[in-house]
């Protein structure tokens, strides 16, 4: 999977880099893993002890409204959903690999981890990353 596609699905909330799983409409993580949002939510709920608040949290209505107004790359339909999405930090995404067992989930998870690494390297060493491109 192309890193740029994944990087475009990483947002910053509460000072953390996160990926979203909405309550009602499948975008971002569910879309990447090629599973229904419902199935992803069920897997998380069955294994909730693996997802403390620093791994996963639900956005407040205010955070969701702010994200909708500043993000151009959210699908149009999701903007009108009354439900707020779940946000997974890098550690939460890594934990998803333990609850989603498909080959696709494993491959996508590896790509997501690589995207987070590139983002972290860019923050720590922006000149070196820019020179490589």
FENGI-V477804 format. One record per residue. N is the residue number from 1. PSI is psi in radians with two decimals (999 if undefined). OMEGA is omega as a letter, one per 20 degrees, with the letter a starting at -180 (* if undefined). Layout:
n,psi,omega
N,PSI,OMEGA
N,PSI,OMEGA
This chain:
n,psi,omega
1,2.46,a
2,2.28,a
3,-0.66,a
4,-0.66,r
5,-0.77,a
6,-0.78,a
7,-0.56,r
8,-0.21,a
9,0.13,r
10,2.22,a
11,2.86,r
12,2.11,r
13,2.43,r
14,0.51,r
15,0.18,a
16,2.58,r
17,2.17,a
18,2.85,r
19,2.63,a
20,2.57,r
21,1.91,a
22,2.79,r
23,-0.78,a
24,-0.61,a
25,2.37,a
26,1.90,r
27,3.01,r
28,-1.90,a
29,-0.84,a
30,-0.69,r
31,-0.79,a
32,-0.74,a
33,-0.13,a
34,0.77,r
35,2.75,r
36,2.57,r
37,-0.72,r
38,-0.76,a
39,-0.68,r
40,-0.78,r
41,-0.72,r
42,-0.75,r
43,-0.71,r
44,-0.81,a
45,-0.64,r
46,-0.36,a
47,0.64,a
48,-0.48,r
49,-0.30,r
50,-0.10,a
51,1.25,r
52,2.99,a
53,-0.45,r
54,-0.03,r
55,-0.58,a
56,2.44,r
57,2.80,r
58,2.34,a
59,2.52,r
60,2.86,r
61,-0.68,r
62,-0.75,r
63,-0.72,a
64,-0.78,r
65,-0.72,r
66,-0.77,r
67,-0.73,r
68,-0.70,a
69,-0.47,a
70,-0.21,a
71,2.06,r
72,-0.35,a
73,0.20,r
74,2.44,r
75,2.51,a
76,-0.77,a
77,-0.57,a
78,-0.48,a
79,-0.40,a
80,0.11,r
81,2.31,r
82,-0.33,a
83,2.48,r
84,2.56,a
85,2.86,r
86,2.54,r
87,2.29,r
88,2.22,r
89,3.09,r
90,-0.73,r
91,-0.63,r
92,-0.70,r
93,-0.72,r
94,-0.68,r
95,-0.51,r
96,-0.54,a
97,-0.40,r
98,-0.31,a
99,-0.31,r
100,2.09,a
101,0.03,a
102,2.77,r
103,-0.72,r
104,-0.79,a
105,-0.72,r
106,-0.82,a
107,-0.74,r
108,-0.71,a
109,-0.71,r
110,-0.77,r
111,-0.71,r
112,-0.76,r
113,-0.70,r
114,-0.67,r
115,-0.74,r
116,-0.67,r
117,-0.78,r
118,-0.75,r
119,-0.76,r
120,-0.75,r
121,-0.66,r
122,-0.72,r
123,-0.72,a
124,-0.64,a
125,1.11,a
126,-0.59,a
127,-0.77,a
128,-0.73,a
129,-0.75,a
130,-0.60,a
131,-0.50,a
132,-0.49,a
133,999,*
